[in-house]
């Protein structure tokens, strides 16, 4: 048996949702724990065993797969995909006997449409750009540019990805959806008719 609370939100009977700020259409599955104060947008999917601390903001239409750990200070924009076991940190110098809170913790920002593959680890204090893509097992220790494709430990950029998630060819044309990009100085942006899509 499952319950529905707050209105329009599905919460599995074996989930613990202590937040009062969960958007309509969101689903929180078994053994997930959302702490008081966390903000979860509309139409999100928080899967089994995920953990969301109280000073976390999650945008709309975000997928949080099983066993994802999101700690205080993480800000996740709309349409982000967090693969199974993704872990965020928030303290560069953790000690069991020192409790840091609020501004003593380093924030992390994940921008719209980004994907973090299974078991990726995000070291705090970084920004992950729009539609960036981290391969499974990546250890992200520095900022990731919009549309960058990163892999490894520490993660390094090995290419670019389209809004649709496909890896771009060297000419910055997507062979899946035909979007074209233009680039300069280590960044790219959508060119032509699709430019308004990433505005």
Phi, psi and omega per residue, in radians:
X1 nan 2.491 -3.135
X2 -2.150 2.814 3.118
X3 -2.092 2.811 3.101
X4 -2.137 1.927 3.065
X5 -2.907 2.486 -0.263
X6 -1.068 3.105 -3.057
X7 -0.926 2.325 3.101
X8 1.414 0.063 -3.131
X9 -1.997 2.300 3.086
X10 -1.639 2.151 3.085
X11 -2.198 2.044 3.129
X12 -1.070 2.585 -3.099
X13 -1.078 -0.388 3.112
X14 -1.751 0.235 3.043
X15 -1.704 2.776 3.065
X16 -2.174 1.829 3.120
X17 -1.985 1.883 -3.126
X18 -1.738 -0.080 3.133
X19 -1.421 2.511 3.058
X20 -1.708 0.025 -3.079
X21 -2.064 1.415 3.106
X22 -2.262 2.185 -3.048
X23 -1.267 2.711 3.141
X24 -1.011 2.446 3.110
X25 1.506 -0.086 3.120
X26 -1.345 2.673 -3.114
X27 -2.244 2.295 3.129
X28 -2.133 2.043 -2.943
X29 -1.685 3.122 -2.988
X30 -0.934 2.372 3.026
X31 1.172 0.110 2.966
X32 -1.302 2.638 3.127
X33 -2.339 2.036 3.100
X34 -1.974 2.009 -3.028
X35 -1.358 2.805 3.090
X36 -1.007 2.415 3.114
X37 1.665 -0.365 3.104
X38 -1.126 2.522 3.100
X39 -1.992 2.058 -3.138
X40 -2.041 2.228 -3.094
X41 -1.308 -2.932 -3.115
X42 -1.428 2.621 3.024
X43 1.006 0.597 3.067
X44 -1.569 2.759 3.087
X45 -2.201 1.873 -3.139
X46 -1.805 1.863 -2.953
X47 -1.488 3.096 -3.039
X48 -0.899 2.317 3.003
X49 1.315 0.097 3.113
X50 -1.253 2.673 -3.131
X51 -2.288 2.188 -3.091
X52 -2.224 1.972 -3.127
X53 -1.307 2.976 -2.949
X54 -1.254 -0.399 3.138
X55 -1.846 0.769 3.129
X56 -1.991 2.462 3.025
X57 -2.082 2.206 3.103
X58 -2.092 2.227 -3.116
X59 -1.297 -2.821 -3.126
X60 -1.506 2.635 3.039
X61 0.999 0.624 3.123
X62 -1.613 2.385 3.042
X63 -1.813 2.119 3.099
X64 -2.021 1.763 -3.046
X65 -1.304 3.136 -3.045
X66 -0.990 2.456 3.012
X67 1.138 0.335 3.061
X68 -1.292 2.396 3.138
X69 -2.012 1.996 -3.117
X70 -2.091 1.932 -3.044
X71 -1.749 2.892 -3.090
X72 -0.819 2.409 3.075
X73 1.708 0.010 3.140
X74 -1.676 2.302 -3.131
X75 -2.125 2.029 -3.052
X76 -2.003 2.139 -3.096
X77 -1.396 -3.076 -3.110
X78 -1.141 2.633 2.950
X79 1.102 0.471 3.097
X80 -1.511 2.516 3.058
X81 -2.007 2.124 3.084
X82 -1.953 1.933 -3.085
X83 -1.210 2.988 -3.098
X84 -0.964 2.310 3.034
X85 1.330 0.183 3.072
X86 -1.077 2.397 -3.128
X87 -2.250 2.291 3.039
X88 -1.836 2.496 3.006
X89 -1.892 2.936 3.098
X90 -2.501 0.163 -3.114
X91 -2.506 2.079 -3.127
X92 -1.355 -0.312 -3.088
X93 -2.283 0.976 -3.043
X94 -1.168 2.401 2.975
X95 -2.368 2.431 -3.123
X96 -1.076 -0.519 -3.057
X97 -1.652 0.054 3.081
X98 -2.098 2.099 -3.135
X99 -1.780 1.981 3.112
X100 -1.830 2.463 -3.127
X101 -2.469 2.914 3.021
X102 0.932 -2.182 -3.054
X103 -1.214 -0.231 3.087
X104 -1.280 -0.263 3.116
X105 -1.663 2.566 3.127
X106 -1.540 2.281 3.136
X107 -1.358 2.770 3.063
X108 -2.355 2.407 -3.114
X109 -2.153 2.228 3.075
X110 -2.026 2.004 -3.026
X111 -1.496 2.942 -3.003
X112 -0.830 2.340 2.982
X113 1.346 0.006 -3.109
X114 -1.212 2.688 3.083
X115 -2.192 2.256 3.019
X116 -2.004 2.064 -3.077
X117 -1.219 2.926 -3.078
X118 -0.905 2.377 3.075
X119 1.120 0.318 3.015
X120 -1.179 2.564 3.061
X121 -2.098 2.296 -3.129
X122 -1.991 1.965 3.089
X123 -1.336 2.362 -2.970
X124 -1.073 2.763 3.089
X125 1.592 0.170 -3.110
X126 -1.913 2.841 3.031
X127 -2.097 2.278 3.100
X128 -1.904 2.082 -2.991
X129 -1.260 2.939 3.130
X130 -0.973 2.346 3.039
X131 1.042 0.261 3.023
X132 -1.122 2.802 -3.085
X133 -2.445 2.072 3.072
X134 -1.838 2.175 3.118
X135 -1.154 2.817 -3.123
X136 -0.953 2.386 3.090
X137 1.372 0.120 3.135
X138 -1.144 2.540 3.021
X139 -2.019 1.846 -3.007
X140 -1.614 1.993 -3.064
X141 -2.015 -0.081 3.135
X142 -2.590 2.964 -3.091
X143 -0.992 2.578 3.102
X144 -2.074 2.202 -3.106
X145 -1.186 2.735 3.034
X146 -0.983 2.376 3.112
X147 1.201 0.068 3.135
X148 -1.269 2.520 3.027
X149 -1.891 2.031 -3.095
X150 -2.106 2.598 3.108
X151 -2.545 2.803 2.949
X152 1.672 -3.101 -3.126
X153 -2.383 1.875 -0.075
X154 -1.237 2.711 -3.087
X155 -1.120 2.417 3.084
X156 -2.320 2.627 -3.114
X157 -1.347 2.300 3.123
X158 -2.151 0.060 3.127
X159 2.954 -2.857 -3.118
X160 -2.226 2.683 3.099
X161 -2.227 2.647 3.134
X162 -1.431 2.935 3.012
X163 -0.993 -0.612 -3.114
X164 -1.328 -0.139 3.105
X165 1.737 -0.158 3.136
X166 -1.364 2.568 3.084
X167 -1.256 2.378 -3.116
X168 -1.424 2.548 3.031
X169 -1.265 2.973 -3.117
X170 -1.026 -0.480 3.128
X171 -1.469 0.114 3.125
X172 1.094 0.573 3.051
X173 -1.966 2.313 3.117
X174 -1.417 2.153 -3.137
X175 -1.379 -0.134 -3.141
X176 -1.648 -0.863 -3.046
X177 -2.043 0.032 3.085
X178 1.197 0.214 3.024
X179 -1.155 2.560 3.106
X180 -2.053 2.465 -3.133
X181 -2.118 2.784 3.006
X182 -2.256 2.605 -3.060
X183 -2.424 2.737 3.068
X184 -2.812 2.419 3.029
X185 0.908 0.789 3.047
X186 1.394 0.235 3.075
X187 -2.312 2.744 3.029
X188 -2.362 2.817 3.066
X189 -2.581 2.771 3.129
X190 -1.162 2.400 3.115
X191 -1.951 2.753 3.011
X192 1.269 -2.512 -3.002
X193 -1.076 -0.447 -3.086
X194 -1.571 0.021 -3.018
X195 -1.009 -0.613 -3.096
X196 -1.217 -0.283 -3.079
X197 -1.194 -0.505 -3.099
X198 -1.798 0.224 3.132
X199 -1.395 nan nan
